[in-house]
């Protein structure tokens, strides 16, 4: 739920989102009172944990969304962006929630305005700093049609070769290519699934995040979760 603590307005346009991204104080204040769940998960889709997610279909959906967004951006800007499928749904055979994640990696810490505009124009909402890293920005879109209708898609936006970028990519690649890592993360998710099914999404995320493989990767890339929203700089 969105708490009525933030004294500004929610950024509805690309220009407003761009203003927040470039005003660190305003961005931090905004981030402290928003959550992905505030932006359109259908009530009947809450708490659904799937043991057999359709990887190929979700992967194609994520790549198609990336093409839609990048096609809206001038070539000279788009050529400096990298769009990838990340998160649990990017790991073939990994159980979990149906909400797909993508990442758009940029040359600079702050994304180009053209990317922000393309995301907003495609129906994404800017929800501020993500829970992975203080320079990881999140955009969220309710999915309104197709096999993922009622779920949400999240896009991480951060700088190429930054710590959050390395963490997202290595977590995916390690669990995809290393059977021991895959089983470790899978077991953590399955053990935590009861909390998710009971509506405790936060507890689920904390519990699955205690997986030894994830903690090892996070430590390697200087990721401390959850980030301290009250003391961001």
C-alpha positions as CSV (number, residue, x, y, z in Angstrom):
1,X,0.0,0.0,0.0
2,X,1.1,3.6,-0.6
3,X,1.4,5.4,2.7
4,X,0.3,9.0,2.8
5,X,3.7,10.3,3.9
6,X,5.2,11.8,0.8
7,X,4.4,15.4,0.4
8,X,5.1,15.6,-3.3
9,X,3.1,14.1,-6.2
10,X,3.6,10.7,-7.8
11,X,5.5,11.2,-11.1
12,X,3.0,10.5,-13.8
13,X,4.9,11.8,-16.8
14,X,8.4,11.2,-18.1
15,X,9.4,14.7,-17.3
16,X,8.3,14.3,-13.7
17,X,10.1,11.0,-13.4
18,X,13.2,12.5,-14.9
19,X,13.0,15.4,-12.4
20,X,12.9,12.9,-9.5
21,X,15.8,10.9,-10.9
22,X,18.0,14.0,-11.0
23,X,16.9,15.4,-7.6
24,X,18.5,12.9,-5.1
25,X,16.6,14.3,-2.1
26,X,13.2,14.2,-3.8
27,X,14.0,10.7,-5.1
28,X,14.9,9.3,-1.7
29,X,11.7,10.8,-0.1
30,X,9.6,9.3,-2.9
31,X,11.2,5.9,-2.7
32,X,10.5,5.6,1.0
33,X,6.8,5.4,0.6
34,X,6.3,3.4,-2.6
35,X,6.2,-0.3,-3.3
36,X,5.9,-2.5,-6.4
37,X,2.6,-3.9,-5.0
38,X,1.1,-0.5,-5.1
39,X,1.0,-0.4,-8.8
40,X,-1.4,-3.0,-10.1
41,X,-1.2,-6.6,-9.0
42,X,-4.7,-8.0,-9.5
43,X,-6.0,-9.2,-6.0
44,X,-6.6,-12.7,-7.4
45,X,-3.0,-13.0,-8.5
46,X,-1.5,-12.3,-5.1
47,X,0.3,-15.2,-3.5
48,X,0.5,-17.5,-6.5
49,X,3.6,-19.6,-6.4
50,X,4.2,-21.8,-9.5
51,X,6.5,-24.8,-9.5
52,X,6.5,-25.0,-13.4
53,X,6.8,-21.5,-14.8
54,X,6.7,-21.4,-18.6
55,X,10.3,-20.1,-19.1
56,X,10.2,-19.9,-22.9
57,X,7.0,-17.9,-22.9
58,X,8.0,-15.5,-20.2
59,X,11.5,-15.0,-21.8
60,X,9.9,-14.2,-25.1
61,X,7.5,-11.7,-23.4
62,X,10.4,-9.9,-21.7
63,X,12.4,-9.7,-24.9
64,X,9.4,-8.4,-26.9
65,X,8.8,-5.8,-24.2
66,X,12.4,-4.7,-24.5
67,X,12.1,-4.4,-28.3
68,X,9.0,-2.3,-27.9
69,X,10.8,0.1,-25.6
70,X,14.1,0.3,-27.4
71,X,12.3,0.9,-30.7
72,X,10.9,4.1,-29.2
73,X,14.4,5.4,-28.6
74,X,16.7,7.1,-31.2
75,X,19.3,4.7,-32.4
76,X,22.2,6.7,-31.2
77,X,20.8,6.5,-27.6
78,X,19.5,2.9,-27.9
79,X,22.9,1.6,-29.0
80,X,24.2,2.4,-25.6
81,X,21.5,0.4,-23.7
82,X,21.5,-3.3,-22.9
83,X,18.1,-5.1,-22.2
84,X,18.2,-8.4,-20.4
85,X,15.8,-10.9,-18.7
86,X,16.8,-11.1,-15.0
87,X,15.3,-12.4,-11.8
88,X,13.8,-15.8,-11.0
89,X,11.8,-16.1,-14.2
90,X,15.1,-15.7,-16.2
91,X,16.4,-19.1,-14.8
92,X,14.9,-22.1,-16.7
93,X,13.1,-24.5,-14.4
94,X,13.1,-22.1,-11.4
95,X,9.8,-22.0,-9.5
96,X,8.4,-18.8,-8.2
97,X,6.0,-16.0,-8.8
98,X,4.8,-15.1,-12.3
99,X,6.0,-11.5,-12.2
100,X,8.8,-11.1,-14.8
101,X,11.8,-8.9,-14.3
102,X,14.0,-7.2,-16.8
103,X,17.0,-4.9,-16.6
104,X,18.1,-2.1,-18.8
105,X,21.8,-1.3,-18.3
106,X,23.0,2.1,-19.2
107,X,26.3,3.9,-19.8
108,X,25.8,6.5,-17.1
109,X,24.5,6.2,-13.5
110,X,21.4,8.2,-14.4
111,X,19.5,6.8,-17.4
112,X,19.0,8.8,-20.6
113,X,15.8,10.8,-20.6
114,X,14.8,9.0,-23.8
115,X,14.7,5.7,-21.9
116,X,12.6,7.1,-19.1
117,X,10.2,8.5,-21.7
118,X,10.0,5.2,-23.6
119,X,9.3,3.3,-20.3
120,X,6.5,5.7,-19.2
121,X,5.0,5.8,-22.7
122,X,4.9,2.0,-22.7
123,X,2.8,2.0,-19.5
124,X,5.5,1.7,-16.8
125,X,5.3,3.7,-13.6
126,X,8.5,5.0,-11.9
127,X,8.6,3.8,-8.3
128,X,12.0,5.1,-7.3
129,X,15.1,3.3,-5.8
130,X,14.8,-0.4,-5.8
131,X,15.6,-2.7,-2.8
132,X,18.7,-4.1,-4.4
133,X,21.0,-1.0,-4.4
134,X,20.8,2.7,-3.9
135,X,21.5,3.3,-7.6
136,X,19.1,0.7,-8.9
137,X,16.0,2.4,-10.2
138,X,12.7,0.5,-10.6
139,X,9.9,0.9,-13.1
140,X,6.7,-1.3,-12.8
141,X,4.0,-2.1,-15.3
142,X,0.7,-3.9,-14.7
143,X,0.2,-6.5,-17.4
144,X,-3.3,-6.2,-18.8
145,X,-3.5,-8.9,-21.4
146,X,-2.2,-12.3,-22.4
147,X,-1.0,-15.2,-20.2
148,X,0.5,-12.8,-17.7
149,X,-2.6,-10.6,-17.3
150,X,-3.0,-9.5,-13.7
151,X,0.7,-9.8,-12.8
152,X,3.3,-7.0,-12.9
153,X,6.6,-6.6,-14.7
154,X,9.5,-4.8,-13.1
155,X,12.4,-3.2,-14.9
156,X,15.7,-2.5,-13.1
157,X,17.6,0.4,-14.6
158,X,21.2,0.8,-13.5
159,X,24.6,1.4,-14.9
160,X,26.4,-1.2,-17.0
161,X,29.2,-2.9,-14.9
162,X,27.9,-1.4,-11.7
163,X,27.5,-3.6,-8.6
164,X,23.7,-4.1,-9.0
165,X,24.3,-5.0,-12.7
166,X,26.9,-7.6,-11.8
167,X,24.7,-9.0,-9.1
168,X,21.7,-9.4,-11.3
169,X,23.6,-11.0,-14.1
170,X,25.7,-13.4,-12.0
171,X,22.8,-14.6,-9.9
172,X,20.9,-15.5,-13.1
173,X,23.9,-17.0,-14.8
174,X,25.2,-19.0,-11.8
175,X,21.8,-20.5,-11.1
176,X,21.3,-21.3,-14.8
177,X,24.7,-23.0,-15.3
178,X,25.6,-24.4,-11.9
179,X,23.3,-27.3,-10.7
180,X,24.3,-26.9,-7.1
181,X,23.5,-23.1,-7.1
182,X,20.2,-23.8,-8.9
183,X,19.1,-26.4,-6.3
184,X,20.2,-24.2,-3.4
185,X,18.1,-21.2,-4.6
186,X,15.2,-23.5,-5.6
187,X,15.1,-25.0,-2.2
188,X,15.2,-21.6,-0.5
189,X,12.2,-20.5,-2.6
190,X,10.2,-23.6,-2.1
191,X,10.7,-23.5,1.7
192,X,9.6,-19.8,1.8
193,X,6.7,-20.3,-0.5
194,X,4.2,-20.8,2.3
195,X,4.7,-17.2,3.4
196,X,4.1,-16.0,-0.1
197,X,0.9,-18.0,-0.5
198,X,-0.3,-16.6,2.8
199,X,0.1,-13.1,1.5
200,X,3.4,-12.3,3.2
201,X,5.4,-11.2,0.1
202,X,8.0,-9.4,2.2
203,X,8.6,-12.3,4.4
204,X,9.0,-14.6,1.4
205,X,11.5,-12.3,-0.2
206,X,13.5,-12.1,3.0
207,X,13.5,-15.8,3.5
208,X,14.4,-16.8,-0.1
209,X,17.1,-14.1,0.0
210,X,18.9,-16.0,2.7
211,X,20.1,-18.6,0.2
212,X,23.8,-19.1,0.6
213,X,24.5,-18.7,-3.1
214,X,22.7,-15.4,-3.3
215,X,24.4,-14.1,-0.2
216,X,27.8,-15.1,-1.6
217,X,27.1,-13.2,-4.9
218,X,25.7,-10.1,-3.1
219,X,28.8,-9.9,-0.8
220,X,31.1,-10.2,-3.8
221,X,29.4,-7.2,-5.4
222,X,29.0,-5.1,-2.3
223,X,25.2,-5.6,-2.1
224,X,23.7,-5.2,1.4
225,X,20.0,-6.1,1.5
226,X,17.7,-4.7,2.4
227,X,19.0,-1.3,1.7
228,X,18.5,1.3,4.5
229,X,16.0,3.6,2.9
230,X,16.1,5.9,5.9
231,X,19.8,6.6,5.5
232,X,20.4,6.8,1.7
233,X,22.7,9.4,0.3
